[in-house]
Amino acid sequence: MIYIVRGLMLAAFIFCPKYAYSQSGEETAQALIELGFENVRWTEDDSERVYVIENNVFKSSGVGVGKAIDQIQQTGLPTDGTKACCLIVLVNNVPRVALRLPAKAASAPTVSRADWQISNNLGDSWEKVKHVKSGNSSLFKPDIVLIPEFWWRNYRISVMYEVYLAFSPSLEISLWPGMKLGYQVVFPIINQYSQQYDKIRPGFVTLSQTFRLPARTFVTATVGTFSNERWGFDVRAKHFLPYERLSVEGRFGYTSNGRYDGWAYKAGTKYWTWTGTLAAEYFWQPYNTTIKVSGNRYLYGEYGIRGDMMRHYRYASIGFYAMLINDPGFSIKPANNGFNGGFTLQIAIPPYRSKRKGYIPHVKGGDFTTRYNAGNEWYYGRNYNARADDNYRNNIDYNPYFLKSELLNY
């Protein structure tokens, strides 16, 4: 009798290999959920096994994706030599980037992070898995993002520097795939700028929707109250060329002036203006550096060109900018014949790892940003940020080449 049972078990193993693989895939998906990853899915067919995750655990995308890859390599690779493995990473439930392991590499005796190929091109992998029910959904679960604000300027002869320091946590909730509600409250700590900044008040109050269009194009539309005392709507589109080190970007905003006086918002309705940007960006891989050239229309109707060079590290970005604007013909003339420049420093603040527990608000570290304006131009060449997380760090986080660098150096 024992030989009959062993024979049946052997036959099941030989003729039903998909069942064995399915167990491995399901166990890996559960392990990813236990690590804290959200919106986890998986499926497989005759050509590949596909996993999906969203990283809201680790501040660094490279650290988070690296942890997921390590788990998949440990317990979830197809090993029959005929199937590839794919990991799709979401941002606010929108597919952002795909990491692929060819079938030959997946079945090799040893597999390393360097074997994975990274691209914004999802192929047909997302179509296979997008209708699979996800585990550990992020929808309607609140995040609290800790954001410090620091401004400084050398604007008056009688004072060396004027500074402004505030603590501005932001509440963020994902309402459906791509849609995010943001509500920020500003708590002033030091204010040497103006009395209007003395009061506790809201900051960014926004609704934004992100779409992924065909051919590696991402569009985000935002309405609400923005930085630099603006309110209105903003649309941004970024397209990665097949040579994915190079991307092009277009941005359009239609805003009016307005500001919070405590909790009351004083919205201007007469002085609506449009702003726009056309830009090209190159990622210089050996140095994890982005080089960006843009043409812009700014808040006072002036036009200009700008160049940015930013080098990115795991938890910091630092770089320089230079810009030239025209004279719009107003009574106030641009300083330095319209030429200006300076540097920008952005640092990710702790916690660098935090795991969500149900619907209890999840506390995440934000980004600290400071800029130096060498030309002392405070009137022209100004624009706004449309969201609290609209910054260099979040814009570079899932660049395929930056992500590859992070995976290999962690």
C-alpha positions as a Python dict, from the first residue, in 0.01 Angstrom:
ca = {
    (1, 'M'): (0, 0, 0),
    (2, 'I'): (281, 243, 87),
    (3, 'Y'): (432, 196, -259),
    (4, 'I'): (99, 286, -422),
    (5, 'V'): (79, 611, -220),
    (6, 'R'): (436, 703, -307),
    (7, 'G'): (363, 633, -671),
    (8, 'L'): (58, 859, -670),
    (9, 'M'): (256, 1138, -504),
    (10, 'L'): (532, 1104, -764),
    (11, 'A'): (279, 1113, -1048),
    (12, 'A'): (117, 1424, -905),
    (13, 'F'): (455, 1594, -885),
    (14, 'I'): (549, 1500, -1243),
    (15, 'F'): (219, 1566, -1418),
    (16, 'C'): (94, 1862, -1210),
    (17, 'P'): (395, 2091, -1179),
    (18, 'K'): (182, 2404, -1202),
    (19, 'Y'): (26, 2321, -867),
    (20, 'A'): (367, 2308, -706),
    (21, 'Y'): (464, 2642, -861),
    (22, 'S'): (134, 2798, -759),
    (23, 'Q'): (203, 2705, -398),
    (24, 'S'): (542, 2873, -420),
    (25, 'G'): (392, 3186, -579),
    (26, 'E'): (116, 3211, -320),
    (27, 'E'): (358, 3162, -32),
    (28, 'T'): (584, 3433, -173),
    (29, 'A'): (294, 3674, -210),
    (30, 'Q'): (202, 3616, 154),
    (31, 'A'): (565, 3669, 256),
    (32, 'L'): (568, 4002, 69),
    (33, 'I'): (254, 4108, 255),
    (34, 'E'): (415, 4014, 587),
    (35, 'L'): (710, 4239, 495),
    (36, 'G'): (457, 4523, 471),
    (37, 'F'): (423, 4562, 94),
    (38, 'E'): (78, 4669, -25),
    (39, 'N'): (-144, 4591, -325),
    (40, 'V'): (34, 4257, -364),
    (41, 'R'): (-75, 4030, -652),
    (42, 'W'): (66, 3742, -846),
    (43, 'T'): (-20, 3520, -1140),
    (44, 'E'): (153, 3301, -1393),
    (45, 'D'): (101, 3147, -1735),
    (46, 'D'): (312, 2927, -1961),
    (47, 'S'): (573, 3197, -2021),
    (48, 'E'): (620, 3393, -1697),
    (49, 'R'): (530, 3443, -1336),
    (50, 'V'): (429, 3799, -1242),
    (51, 'Y'): (433, 3965, -900),
    (52, 'V'): (301, 4311, -813),
    (53, 'I'): (389, 4521, -508),
    (54, 'E'): (363, 4878, -382),
    (55, 'N'): (638, 4996, -149),
    (56, 'N'): (501, 5207, 136),
    (57, 'V'): (736, 5050, 389),
    (58, 'F'): (1083, 5175, 298),
    (59, 'K'): (1167, 5539, 230),
    (60, 'S'): (1416, 5438, -40),
    (61, 'S'): (1261, 5271, -343),
    (62, 'G'): (1585, 5083, -403),
    (63, 'V'): (1586, 4938, -51),
    (64, 'G'): (1219, 4838, -76),
    (65, 'V'): (1240, 4680, -420),
    (66, 'G'): (1563, 4507, -319),
    (67, 'K'): (1388, 4346, -20),
    (68, 'A'): (1108, 4225, -248),
    (69, 'I'): (1352, 4079, -500),
    (70, 'D'): (1543, 3898, -226),
    (71, 'Q'): (1219, 3738, -107),
    (72, 'I'): (1121, 3633, -459),
    (73, 'Q'): (1466, 3487, -526),
    (74, 'Q'): (1448, 3295, -201),
    (75, 'T'): (1102, 3141, -233),
    (76, 'G'): (920, 3244, -550),
    (77, 'L'): (1116, 3189, -872),
    (78, 'P'): (989, 2952, -1141),
    (79, 'T'): (1263, 2693, -1174),
    (80, 'D'): (1164, 2475, -1469),
    (81, 'G'): (1374, 2680, -1713),
    (82, 'T'): (1081, 2781, -1936),
    (83, 'K'): (932, 3072, -1742),
    (84, 'A'): (1059, 3421, -1683),
    (85, 'C'): (982, 3616, -1366),
    (86, 'C'): (852, 3974, -1354),
    (87, 'L'): (806, 4216, -1066),
    (88, 'I'): (585, 4522, -1131),
    (89, 'V'): (613, 4810, -885),
    (90, 'L'): (314, 5037, -827),
    (91, 'V'): (301, 5398, -710),
    (92, 'N'): (-41, 5487, -570),
    (93, 'N'): (-183, 5178, -741),
    (94, 'V'): (-50, 5284, -1084),
    (95, 'P'): (211, 5056, -1248),
    (96, 'R'): (540, 5243, -1263),
    (97, 'V'): (829, 5012, -1348),
    (98, 'A'): (889, 4644, -1429),
    (99, 'L'): (1184, 4425, -1328),
    (100, 'R'): (1233, 4108, -1535),
    (101, 'L'): (1439, 3795, -1484),
    (102, 'P'): (1478, 3585, -1802),
    (103, 'A'): (1380, 3218, -1782),
    (104, 'K'): (1741, 3100, -1810),
    (105, 'A'): (1852, 3323, -1523),
    (106, 'A'): (1549, 3229, -1309),
    (107, 'S'): (1641, 2860, -1325),
    (108, 'A'): (2015, 2911, -1270),
    (109, 'P'): (2173, 2764, -952),
    (110, 'T'): (2247, 3114, -823),
    (111, 'V'): (2053, 3433, -894),
    (112, 'S'): (2159, 3787, -803),
    (113, 'R'): (1998, 4130, -819),
    (114, 'A'): (2226, 4217, -1111),
    (115, 'D'): (2043, 3959, -1326),
    (116, 'W'): (1718, 4159, -1321),
    (117, 'Q'): (1642, 4391, -1612),
    (118, 'I'): (1459, 4714, -1525),
    (119, 'S'): (1242, 4921, -1756),
    (120, 'N'): (936, 5145, -1767),
    (121, 'N'): (808, 4915, -2041),
    (122, 'L'): (558, 4670, -1889),
    (123, 'G'): (509, 4460, -2201),
    (124, 'D'): (197, 4244, -2160),
    (125, 'S'): (278, 4150, -1799),
    (126, 'W'): (45, 4407, -1643),
    (127, 'E'): (-247, 4290, -1858),
    (128, 'K'): (-204, 3941, -1714),
    (129, 'V'): (-219, 4049, -1351),
    (130, 'K'): (-417, 4374, -1328),
    (131, 'H'): (-753, 4203, -1267),
    (132, 'V'): (-619, 3970, -996),
    (133, 'K'): (-746, 4061, -649),
    (134, 'S'): (-476, 4234, -446),
    (135, 'G'): (-374, 4159, -91),
    (136, 'N'): (-311, 4426, 173),
    (137, 'S'): (-482, 4707, -21),
    (138, 'S'): (-366, 5065, 38),
    (139, 'L'): (-703, 5223, -47),
    (140, 'F'): (-854, 5457, 215),
    (141, 'K'): (-561, 5401, 452),
    (142, 'P'): (-412, 5729, 579),
    (143, 'D'): (-45, 5826, 563),
    (144, 'I'): (102, 6107, 770),
    (145, 'V'): (413, 6245, 600),
    (146, 'L'): (651, 6447, 821),
    (147, 'I'): (778, 6751, 628),
    (148, 'P'): (1002, 7028, 767),
    (149, 'E'): (1012, 7364, 587),
    (150, 'F'): (1311, 7596, 595),
    (151, 'W'): (1350, 7922, 400),
    (152, 'W'): (1634, 8170, 423),
    (153, 'R'): (1719, 8490, 241),
    (154, 'N'): (1965, 8778, 248),
    (155, 'Y'): (1723, 9049, 147),
    (156, 'R'): (1775, 9341, 388),
    (157, 'I'): (2094, 9532, 461),
    (158, 'S'): (2012, 9557, 834),
    (159, 'V'): (1982, 9177, 878),
    (160, 'M'): (2239, 8915, 779),
    (161, 'Y'): (1977, 8647, 706),
    (162, 'E'): (1603, 8616, 755),
    (163, 'V'): (1485, 8262, 825),
    (164, 'Y'): (1158, 8075, 836),
    (165, 'L'): (1121, 7731, 994),
    (166, 'A'): (801, 7530, 1016),
    (167, 'F'): (684, 7174, 1073),
    (168, 'S'): (426, 7080, 808),
    (169, 'P'): (287, 6726, 833),
    (170, 'S'): (71, 6616, 542),
    (171, 'L'): (-222, 6371, 554),
    (172, 'E'): (-245, 6161, 236),
    (173, 'I'): (-517, 5912, 147),
    (174, 'S'): (-543, 5696, -166),
    (175, 'L'): (-907, 5700, -276),
    (176, 'W'): (-881, 5480, -587),
    (177, 'P'): (-600, 5384, -826),
    (178, 'G'): (-406, 5698, -908),
    (179, 'M'): (-622, 5932, -696),
    (180, 'K'): (-476, 6091, -385),
    (181, 'L'): (-618, 6338, -134),
    (182, 'G'): (-359, 6556, 38),
    (183, 'Y'): (-414, 6787, 333),
    (184, 'Q'): (-121, 6967, 495),
    (185, 'V'): (-114, 7172, 816),
    (186, 'V'): (169, 7422, 877),
    (187, 'F'): (299, 7480, 1231),
    (188, 'P'): (536, 7782, 1233),
    (189, 'I'): (841, 7756, 1460),
    (190, 'I'): (1059, 8053, 1360),
    (191, 'N'): (927, 8331, 1138),
    (192, 'Q'): (1134, 8634, 1035),
    (193, 'Y'): (958, 8679, 700),
    (194, 'S'): (610, 8824, 746),
    (195, 'Q'): (324, 8828, 996),
    (196, 'Q'): (106, 8631, 757),
    (197, 'Y'): (323, 8325, 830),
    (198, 'D'): (275, 8345, 1209),
    (199, 'K'): (-49, 8147, 1226),
    (200, 'I'): (-110, 7774, 1219),
    (201, 'R'): (-278, 7717, 885),
    (202, 'P'): (-335, 7466, 603),
    (203, 'G'): (-71, 7432, 333),
    (204, 'F'): (-129, 7208, 32),
    (205, 'V'): (-493, 7096, 4),
    (206, 'T'): (-512, 6890, -314),
    (207, 'L'): (-680, 6620, -515),
    (208, 'S'): (-458, 6461, -777),
    (209, 'Q'): (-510, 6186, -1031),
    (210, 'T'): (-226, 5999, -1201),
    (211, 'F'): (-267, 5803, -1522),
    (212, 'R'): (-31, 5572, -1704),
    (213, 'L'): (-68, 5613, -2080),
    (214, 'P'): (81, 5383, -2346),
    (215, 'A'): (449, 5400, -2437),
    (216, 'R'): (596, 5491, -2097),
    (217, 'T'): (398, 5814, -2045),
    (218, 'F'): (273, 5932, -1704),
    (219, 'V'): (22, 6213, -1651),
    (220, 'T'): (-78, 6375, -1321),
    (221, 'A'): (-358, 6630, -1289),
    (222, 'T'): (-396, 6823, -961),
    (223, 'V'): (-647, 7077, -828),
    (224, 'G'): (-628, 7265, -499),
    (225, 'T'): (-414, 7513, -309),
    (226, 'F'): (-46, 7506, -401),
    (227, 'S'): (277, 7661, -278),
    (228, 'N'): (376, 8024, -340),
    (229, 'E'): (22, 8133, -253),
    (230, 'R'): (-143, 7990, -564),
    (231, 'W'): (-462, 7793, -621),
    (232, 'G'): (-605, 7638, -935),
    (233, 'F'): (-514, 7333, -1141),
    (234, 'D'): (-197, 7180, -1276),
    (235, 'V'): (-132, 6908, -1537),
    (236, 'R'): (203, 6738, -1581),
    (237, 'A'): (305, 6474, -1838),
    (238, 'K'): (636, 6289, -1855),
    (239, 'H'): (740, 6052, -2133),
    (240, 'F'): (1042, 5820, -2126),
    (241, 'L'): (1196, 5762, -2465),
    (242, 'P'): (1297, 5405, -2565),
    (243, 'Y'): (1647, 5509, -2462),
    (244, 'E'): (1522, 5546, -2106),
    (245, 'R'): (1802, 5767, -1983),
    (246, 'L'): (1626, 6045, -2173),
    (247, 'S'): (1279, 6178, -2094),
    (248, 'V'): (1069, 6476, -2203),
    (249, 'E'): (820, 6661, -1990),
    (250, 'G'): (538, 6909, -2038),
    (251, 'R'): (355, 7099, -1767),
    (252, 'F'): (65, 7343, -1772),
    (253, 'G'): (-93, 7533, -1485),
    (254, 'Y'): (-376, 7780, -1458),
    (255, 'T'): (-375, 7951, -1119),
    (256, 'S'): (-470, 8262, -929),
    (257, 'N'): (-330, 8419, -615),
    (258, 'G'): (-463, 8323, -273),
    (259, 'R'): (-344, 8253, 78),
    (260, 'Y'): (-457, 8119, 414),
    (261, 'D'): (-520, 8364, 694),
    (262, 'G'): (-530, 8112, 975),
    (263, 'W'): (-794, 7863, 864),
    (264, 'A'): (-972, 8101, 626),
    (265, 'Y'): (-864, 8101, 263),
    (266, 'K'): (-859, 8434, 79),
    (267, 'A'): (-882, 8339, -286),
    (268, 'G'): (-804, 8588, -557),
    (269, 'T'): (-1025, 8558, -866),
    (270, 'K'): (-906, 8845, -1089),
    (271, 'Y'): (-544, 8765, -1160),
    (272, 'W'): (-553, 8426, -1324),
    (273, 'T'): (-244, 8334, -1519),
    (274, 'W'): (-111, 8032, -1701),
    (275, 'T'): (232, 7886, -1650),
    (276, 'G'): (404, 7622, -1856),
    (277, 'T'): (718, 7412, -1890),
    (278, 'L'): (874, 7213, -2172),
    (279, 'A'): (1178, 7015, -2060),
    (280, 'A'): (1422, 6741, -2155),
    (281, 'E'): (1604, 6540, -1888),
    (282, 'Y'): (1903, 6307, -1915),
    (283, 'F'): (2014, 6060, -1648),
    (284, 'W'): (2393, 6035, -1631),
    (285, 'Q'): (2420, 5684, -1493),
    (286, 'P'): (2783, 5665, -1370),
    (287, 'Y'): (2718, 5951, -1127),
    (288, 'N'): (2343, 5912, -1063),
    (289, 'T'): (2301, 6266, -1192),
    (290, 'T'): (2010, 6424, -1376),
    (291, 'I'): (2073, 6704, -1626),
    (292, 'K'): (1760, 6898, -1714),
    (293, 'V'): (1704, 7184, -1957),
    (294, 'S'): (1368, 7360, -1964),
    (295, 'G'): (1183, 7649, -2119),
    (296, 'N'): (932, 7813, -1885),
    (297, 'R'): (657, 8068, -1852),
    (298, 'Y'): (651, 8195, -1494),
    (299, 'L'): (390, 8345, -1263),
    (300, 'Y'): (432, 8708, -1375),
    (301, 'G'): (418, 8624, -1744),
    (302, 'E'): (796, 8633, -1795),
    (303, 'Y'): (967, 8367, -2007),
    (304, 'G'): (1297, 8200, -1939),
    (305, 'I'): (1528, 7905, -1982),
    (306, 'R'): (1670, 7706, -1697),
    (307, 'G'): (1930, 7433, -1647),
    (308, 'D'): (1947, 7197, -1347),
    (309, 'M'): (2210, 6942, -1252),
    (310, 'M'): (2127, 6723, -952),
    (311, 'R'): (2327, 6434, -811),
    (312, 'H'): (2122, 6176, -622),
    (313, 'Y'): (2217, 5956, -330),
    (314, 'R'): (2004, 5712, -134),
    (315, 'Y'): (1867, 5970, 108),
    (316, 'A'): (1982, 6301, -40),
    (317, 'S'): (2003, 6503, -361),
    (318, 'I'): (2221, 6809, -418),
    (319, 'G'): (2281, 7020, -725),
    (320, 'F'): (2295, 7354, -899),
    (321, 'Y'): (2072, 7558, -1125),
    (322, 'A'): (2110, 7855, -1357),
    (323, 'M'): (1836, 8053, -1529),
    (324, 'L'): (1786, 8346, -1763),
    (325, 'I'): (1455, 8533, -1790),
    (326, 'N'): (1334, 8813, -2015),
    (327, 'D'): (1221, 9159, -1904),
    (328, 'P'): (838, 9148, -1899),
    (329, 'G'): (825, 9527, -1915),
    (330, 'F'): (686, 9596, -1567),
    (331, 'S'): (804, 9875, -1339),
    (332, 'I'): (1006, 9620, -1138),
    (333, 'K'): (1300, 9508, -1350),
    (334, 'P'): (1468, 9167, -1322),
    (335, 'A'): (1786, 9170, -1115),
    (336, 'N'): (2122, 9094, -1278),
    (337, 'N'): (1976, 9145, -1628),
    (338, 'G'): (1756, 8840, -1573),
    (339, 'F'): (2037, 8597, -1487),
    (340, 'N'): (2020, 8398, -1165),
    (341, 'G'): (2145, 8074, -1015),
    (342, 'G'): (2207, 7887, -694),
    (343, 'F'): (2200, 7542, -538),
    (344, 'T'): (1937, 7306, -402),
    (345, 'L'): (1975, 7053, -121),
    (346, 'Q'): (1712, 6791, -47),
    (347, 'I'): (1738, 6534, 232),
    (348, 'A'): (1502, 6248, 311),
    (349, 'I'): (1419, 6252, 682),
    (350, 'P'): (1347, 5950, 908),
    (351, 'P'): (1176, 5721, 966),
    (352, 'Y'): (1327, 5533, 671),
    (353, 'R'): (1118, 5226, 745),
    (354, 'S'): (767, 5211, 888),
    (355, 'K'): (507, 4939, 853),
    (356, 'R'): (137, 5012, 838),
    (357, 'K'): (-103, 4847, 1085),
    (358, 'G'): (-453, 4829, 943),
    (359, 'Y'): (-620, 5169, 917),
    (360, 'I'): (-407, 5329, 1189),
    (361, 'P'): (-237, 5634, 1033),
    (362, 'H'): (98, 5536, 891),
    (363, 'V'): (382, 5777, 972),
    (364, 'K'): (639, 5831, 696),
    (365, 'G'): (941, 6055, 663),
    (366, 'G'): (913, 6337, 411),
    (367, 'D'): (1183, 6546, 246),
    (368, 'F'): (1365, 6852, 374),
    (369, 'T'): (1444, 7104, 97),
    (370, 'T'): (1645, 7424, 102),
    (371, 'R'): (1762, 7647, -183),
    (372, 'Y'): (2017, 7924, -214),
    (373, 'N'): (1927, 8209, -450),
    (374, 'A'): (2263, 8358, -547),
    (375, 'G'): (2119, 8639, -760),
    (376, 'N'): (1890, 8761, -481),
    (377, 'E'): (1594, 8765, -724),
    (378, 'W'): (1271, 8730, -527),
    (379, 'Y'): (1015, 8853, -774),
    (380, 'Y'): (1070, 8692, -1114),
    (381, 'G'): (1139, 8335, -1216),
    (382, 'R'): (893, 8196, -962),
    (383, 'N'): (667, 7896, -1001),
    (384, 'Y'): (485, 7667, -758),
    (385, 'N'): (474, 7306, -645),
    (386, 'A'): (138, 7137, -696),
    (387, 'R'): (169, 6876, -418),
    (388, 'A'): (355, 6833, -93),
    (389, 'D'): (559, 6549, -250),
    (390, 'D'): (634, 6738, -574),
    (391, 'N'): (1013, 6735, -548),
    (392, 'Y'): (1338, 6601, -691),
    (393, 'R'): (1347, 6291, -473),
    (394, 'N'): (1007, 6161, -571),
    (395, 'N'): (1061, 6245, -936),
    (396, 'I'): (1380, 6035, -955),
    (397, 'D'): (1283, 5749, -723),
    (398, 'Y'): (1163, 5505, -990),
    (399, 'N'): (1390, 5605, -1275),
    (400, 'P'): (1505, 5260, -1404),
    (401, 'Y'): (1874, 5348, -1396),
    (402, 'F'): (1865, 5506, -1052),
    (403, 'L'): (1672, 5206, -921),
    (404, 'K'): (1926, 4968, -1075),
    (405, 'S'): (2208, 5157, -908),
    (406, 'E'): (2032, 5137, -571),
    (407, 'L'): (1973, 4763, -607),
    (408, 'L'): (2338, 4692, -680),
    (409, 'N'): (2476, 4915, -404),
    (410, 'Y'): (2251, 4819, -113),
}
